[in-house]
């Protein structure tokens, strides 16, 4: 109404007209985009709490804006209150909430400014109507650019922060998975190394120690015997006429006899005793903390067990075993003991 006829130059009229259209697009576009369905990324309870907080702040901002803009000639109860005082509150909304909430707040305040200006309240002070419209547009422009711009910038920063947090979470998950895989692989390698080390000193046929394992165990037991001043006995035995068994019944039968002899001997010894296949049909037994008499009794016990286990009753050719017993002397090594 204030810009008709010759009262306003054409260029000024066009400036005000297009500025008004631009402000309308700037304010209404975020509100129209809100109609587009948005994915619900927050739990329902969190959305409700956030909605209540926004509603409370919006009520405070709008009530304050209504009071400031409802005065006459920029004065409320005789006190001059400039609409610029609304900027901190709107910027707080832009900082605290998302772009949609900011757009609603800006649109509401712009509507209040327009209503107050067109009703002649002169919220920007006593001035002529044309200047009041220009000041209202300038205020709405500054309010929109600052609030919506800040909100859009913060939205991008929050999105990048969320992407960074998701990337960090994915990286942490990959690191945890990699650490778990490395740990499993390390444990597997350690287990395989133990198995390989055990296989290197174990006779594959009988399950007893082999010659290498016997010498390593003998070295440890001799050192322990000397350190603690304890005794140690060595029992050697071999299966009599074993070659005849191989020649008559075959090597499979010979292998079965060796396994049976090892199992029978192992059933008579203690956990601390060390049984080994020294080679061929010859076996050795390390007996820590033994006397010569106890070692002799153990040898006789093994002889009877082998004779009982390897017999026609067990579907094996009969076999006997010959035993030798020696007690370690303080100045002897394993070779001398053998």
C-alpha positions as CSV (number, residue, x, y, z in Angstrom):
1,X,0.0,0.0,0.0
2,X,2.9,2.3,0.7
3,X,4.5,1.9,-2.7
4,X,1.9,3.1,-5.3
5,X,1.9,5.7,-7.9
6,X,4.8,8.1,-8.1
7,X,5.6,8.0,-4.4
8,X,8.3,5.4,-4.9
9,X,10.9,5.2,-7.8
10,X,10.6,2.1,-10.0
11,X,14.1,0.8,-9.1
12,X,13.4,1.1,-5.4
13,X,10.1,-0.6,-5.9
14,X,11.7,-3.5,-7.8
15,X,14.4,-3.7,-5.1
16,X,11.9,-4.0,-2.3
17,X,9.7,-6.4,-4.3
18,X,12.5,-8.8,-5.3
19,X,14.1,-8.6,-1.8
20,X,10.7,-9.6,-0.4
21,X,10.4,-12.5,-2.8
22,X,14.0,-13.6,-2.0
23,X,13.3,-13.5,1.7
24,X,10.2,-15.5,1.2
25,X,12.1,-18.2,-0.6
26,X,14.9,-18.1,1.9
27,X,12.5,-18.6,4.8
28,X,10.0,-21.0,3.3
29,X,12.3,-23.3,1.4
30,X,13.5,-25.2,4.6
31,X,9.9,-25.4,5.8
32,X,8.8,-27.0,2.5
33,X,11.8,-29.4,2.6
34,X,10.6,-30.5,6.0
35,X,7.6,-32.1,4.2
36,X,10.0,-34.6,2.6
37,X,10.1,-37.8,4.7
38,X,13.1,-38.0,6.9
39,X,14.7,-41.2,8.3
40,X,14.2,-41.6,12.0
41,X,17.8,-41.9,13.3
42,X,17.0,-41.3,17.0
43,X,14.9,-43.4,19.4
44,X,11.4,-42.3,19.9
45,X,12.0,-41.3,23.6
46,X,15.0,-39.1,22.6
47,X,12.9,-37.5,19.8
48,X,10.1,-36.7,22.3
49,X,12.5,-35.2,24.8
50,X,14.2,-33.1,22.1
51,X,10.7,-31.9,20.9
52,X,9.8,-30.8,24.4
53,X,13.0,-28.9,24.8
54,X,12.6,-27.2,21.4
55,X,9.0,-26.3,22.2
56,X,10.0,-24.7,25.5
57,X,12.7,-22.6,23.9
58,X,10.4,-21.7,21.0
59,X,7.8,-20.5,23.4
60,X,10.3,-18.3,25.2
61,X,11.7,-16.9,21.9
62,X,8.3,-16.2,20.4
63,X,6.9,-14.7,23.6
64,X,10.0,-12.5,23.9
65,X,9.7,-11.5,20.3
66,X,6.0,-10.7,20.6
67,X,6.7,-8.5,23.6
68,X,9.6,-6.6,21.8
69,X,7.7,-6.2,18.6
70,X,4.3,-5.4,20.1
71,X,5.2,-2.0,21.4
72,X,4.6,1.3,19.7
73,X,7.4,3.1,17.9
74,X,9.9,0.6,19.3
75,X,9.0,1.2,22.9
76,X,7.4,-1.2,25.4
77,X,6.2,0.4,28.7
78,X,8.3,3.4,27.8
79,X,11.5,1.4,27.3
80,X,13.1,1.2,23.9
81,X,13.5,-2.4,22.9
82,X,15.2,-3.0,19.5
83,X,14.3,-6.2,17.5
84,X,18.0,-6.7,17.3
85,X,17.8,-8.1,20.9
86,X,16.1,-11.2,19.3
87,X,19.3,-12.2,17.4
88,X,21.1,-13.9,20.3
89,X,18.0,-16.1,21.1
90,X,17.6,-17.1,17.4
91,X,21.3,-17.8,17.1
92,X,21.1,-20.0,20.2
93,X,18.2,-21.9,18.5
94,X,20.4,-22.3,15.4
95,X,23.3,-23.6,17.5
96,X,21.2,-25.9,19.7
97,X,18.8,-27.4,17.2
98,X,18.7,-28.5,13.5
99,X,17.9,-26.5,10.4
100,X,14.2,-27.3,10.5
101,X,13.7,-25.9,14.0
102,X,15.7,-22.8,13.1
103,X,13.6,-22.3,10.0
104,X,10.4,-22.5,12.0
105,X,11.7,-20.0,14.5
106,X,12.9,-17.6,11.8
107,X,9.5,-17.9,10.0
108,X,7.6,-17.2,13.2
109,X,9.6,-14.1,14.0
110,X,9.4,-12.9,10.4
111,X,5.6,-13.2,10.6
112,X,5.6,-11.2,13.8
113,X,7.8,-8.5,12.3
114,X,5.5,-8.3,9.2
115,X,2.4,-8.1,11.3
116,X,3.8,-5.5,13.6
117,X,5.1,-3.4,10.7
118,X,1.9,-3.6,8.6
119,X,-0.3,-2.8,11.6
120,X,1.6,0.5,12.2
121,X,3.3,-0.6,15.4
122,X,6.6,0.7,14.1
123,X,8.8,-1.9,16.0
124,X,11.9,-0.2,14.6
125,X,11.0,3.2,15.9
126,X,9.0,6.2,14.7
127,X,9.5,6.5,10.9
128,X,7.6,6.8,7.7
129,X,5.9,3.6,6.4
130,X,8.3,3.2,3.5
131,X,11.4,3.3,5.7
132,X,9.7,1.0,8.2
133,X,9.2,-1.6,5.4
134,X,12.8,-1.3,4.3
135,X,14.0,-1.7,7.9
136,X,11.7,-4.7,8.5
137,X,13.1,-6.4,5.3
138,X,16.7,-5.6,6.3
139,X,16.1,-7.1,9.8
140,X,14.4,-10.2,8.4
141,X,17.2,-10.6,5.9
142,X,19.9,-10.3,8.5
143,X,18.0,-12.6,10.9
144,X,17.5,-15.3,8.2
145,X,21.0,-15.2,6.8
146,X,22.7,-15.4,10.2
147,X,20.4,-18.0,11.7
148,X,19.9,-20.3,8.7
149,X,23.5,-19.9,7.6
150,X,24.8,-20.8,11.1
151,X,22.3,-23.7,11.3
152,X,23.3,-25.1,7.9
153,X,27.0,-24.8,8.7
154,X,26.6,-26.6,12.0
155,X,24.5,-29.3,10.3
156,X,27.4,-30.0,7.9
157,X,29.8,-30.0,10.8
158,X,27.6,-32.4,12.8
159,X,27.2,-34.6,9.7
160,X,31.0,-34.8,9.2
161,X,31.4,-35.4,12.9
162,X,28.9,-38.3,12.8
163,X,30.7,-39.7,9.7
164,X,34.0,-39.4,11.5
165,X,32.6,-41.2,14.5
166,X,31.2,-43.9,12.3
167,X,34.5,-44.3,10.5
168,X,36.3,-44.4,13.9
169,X,33.8,-47.0,15.1
170,X,34.3,-49.1,11.9
171,X,38.1,-48.7,12.3
172,X,37.9,-49.8,15.9
173,X,35.9,-52.8,14.9
174,X,38.3,-53.7,12.2
175,X,41.2,-53.2,14.6
176,X,39.5,-55.4,17.2
177,X,38.8,-58.0,14.5
178,X,42.4,-57.9,13.3
179,X,43.7,-58.1,16.8
180,X,41.5,-61.1,17.5
181,X,42.6,-62.8,14.2
182,X,46.3,-62.1,15.0
183,X,45.8,-63.5,18.5
184,X,44.1,-66.6,17.2
185,X,46.8,-67.0,14.6
186,X,49.5,-66.5,17.2
187,X,47.9,-69.0,19.5
188,X,47.6,-71.5,16.6
189,X,51.2,-71.0,15.7
190,X,52.3,-71.4,19.3
191,X,50.2,-74.6,19.5
192,X,51.7,-75.9,16.2
193,X,55.2,-75.1,17.4
194,X,54.5,-77.0,20.6
195,X,53.2,-79.9,18.5
196,X,56.2,-79.8,16.2
197,X,58.6,-79.7,19.2
198,X,56.8,-82.6,20.7
199,X,56.9,-84.5,17.5
200,X,60.6,-83.9,17.1
201,X,61.3,-85.8,20.3
202,X,58.5,-88.4,20.1
203,X,58.7,-91.8,18.5
204,X,55.8,-91.9,16.0
205,X,55.2,-95.7,16.3
206,X,55.1,-96.2,20.1
207,X,54.3,-92.7,21.4
208,X,57.4,-92.8,23.7
209,X,60.3,-90.4,23.5
210,X,62.8,-91.0,20.7
211,X,66.6,-91.1,21.1
212,X,66.8,-87.3,21.0
213,X,64.0,-86.8,23.5
214,X,65.7,-89.4,25.8
215,X,69.0,-87.6,25.8
216,X,67.3,-84.2,26.5
217,X,65.3,-85.7,29.4
218,X,68.4,-87.4,30.8
219,X,70.3,-84.2,30.8
220,X,67.6,-82.4,32.7
221,X,67.2,-85.3,35.2
222,X,70.9,-85.6,35.8
223,X,71.2,-81.9,36.5
224,X,68.2,-82.1,38.9
225,X,69.7,-85.1,40.6
226,X,73.0,-83.3,41.2
227,X,71.3,-80.0,42.3
228,X,69.2,-81.7,44.9
229,X,71.4,-84.6,45.7
230,X,68.8,-87.2,44.8
231,X,69.4,-90.5,43.1
232,X,68.4,-91.6,39.6
233,X,68.2,-95.0,38.0
234,X,68.3,-96.1,34.3
235,X,66.5,-99.2,33.1
236,X,67.3,-100.6,29.6
237,X,65.4,-103.4,28.0
238,X,65.0,-104.9,24.6
239,X,62.7,-107.5,23.1
240,X,64.4,-110.9,22.7
241,X,64.8,-112.3,19.2
242,X,62.7,-109.5,17.7
243,X,64.2,-110.0,14.2
244,X,62.7,-113.5,14.1
245,X,59.3,-112.0,14.7
246,X,59.7,-109.6,11.7
247,X,61.0,-112.4,9.6
248,X,58.2,-114.9,10.5
249,X,55.2,-112.7,11.0
250,X,56.1,-109.6,9.0
251,X,56.8,-106.0,9.9
252,X,53.2,-105.1,10.7
253,X,53.2,-107.8,13.4
254,X,56.6,-106.4,14.6
255,X,55.2,-102.9,14.9
256,X,52.2,-104.2,16.9
257,X,54.6,-106.0,19.3
258,X,56.6,-102.8,19.8
259,X,53.4,-100.8,20.5
260,X,52.2,-103.4,22.9
261,X,55.5,-103.5,24.7
262,X,55.6,-99.7,25.1
263,X,52.0,-99.6,26.3
264,X,52.6,-102.4,28.8
265,X,55.8,-100.7,30.2
266,X,54.0,-97.4,30.4
267,X,51.3,-99.0,32.5
268,X,53.7,-99.9,35.3
269,X,55.7,-96.7,35.7
270,X,55.1,-93.4,37.5
271,X,54.2,-90.1,35.9
272,X,57.7,-88.8,36.8
273,X,59.4,-91.7,35.0
274,X,60.5,-91.1,31.4
275,X,60.0,-93.9,28.8
276,X,61.8,-93.7,25.5
277,X,62.5,-95.9,22.5
278,X,66.2,-95.9,22.2
279,X,66.3,-97.6,18.8
280,X,64.8,-100.7,17.1
281,X,63.5,-103.0,19.8
282,X,65.5,-101.3,22.6
283,X,63.8,-99.1,25.2
284,X,65.0,-97.0,28.1
285,X,63.4,-95.8,31.3
286,X,64.7,-92.9,33.5
287,X,63.6,-93.4,37.1
288,X,64.2,-90.3,39.3
289,X,64.5,-90.7,43.1
290,X,65.0,-94.4,42.8
291,X,67.3,-96.9,44.6
292,X,68.9,-99.8,42.9
293,X,66.5,-102.2,44.7
294,X,63.4,-100.3,43.7
295,X,64.6,-100.0,40.1
296,X,65.2,-103.8,40.0
297,X,61.6,-104.4,41.3
298,X,60.3,-102.0,38.7
299,X,62.2,-103.8,35.9
300,X,60.8,-107.2,37.1
301,X,57.3,-105.7,37.1
302,X,57.7,-104.4,33.5
303,X,59.1,-107.8,32.4
304,X,56.0,-109.6,33.7
305,X,53.7,-107.0,32.2
306,X,55.3,-107.3,28.7
307,X,55.3,-111.1,28.8
308,X,51.6,-111.0,29.7
309,X,50.6,-108.4,27.1
310,X,52.5,-109.9,24.2
311,X,51.2,-113.5,24.0
312,X,48.9,-115.6,21.8
313,X,46.1,-114.7,24.2
314,X,46.5,-111.1,22.9
315,X,46.7,-112.4,19.3
316,X,50.4,-111.5,19.3
317,X,53.5,-113.8,19.0
318,X,55.0,-114.6,22.4
319,X,58.0,-112.5,23.3
320,X,60.2,-111.9,26.3
321,X,62.4,-109.0,27.3
322,X,65.8,-108.6,28.8
323,X,66.5,-105.9,31.3
324,X,69.5,-104.0,32.7
325,X,69.5,-101.7,35.7
326,X,72.1,-99.1,36.7
327,X,72.2,-96.4,39.4
328,X,73.7,-93.0,38.6
329,X,77.0,-92.2,40.4
330,X,78.0,-88.7,41.3
331,X,80.8,-88.5,38.7
332,X,79.0,-90.1,35.8
333,X,77.3,-88.6,32.8
334,X,74.6,-90.2,30.7
335,X,76.9,-91.9,28.3
336,X,78.8,-93.6,31.1
337,X,75.5,-94.5,32.7
338,X,74.4,-96.2,29.5
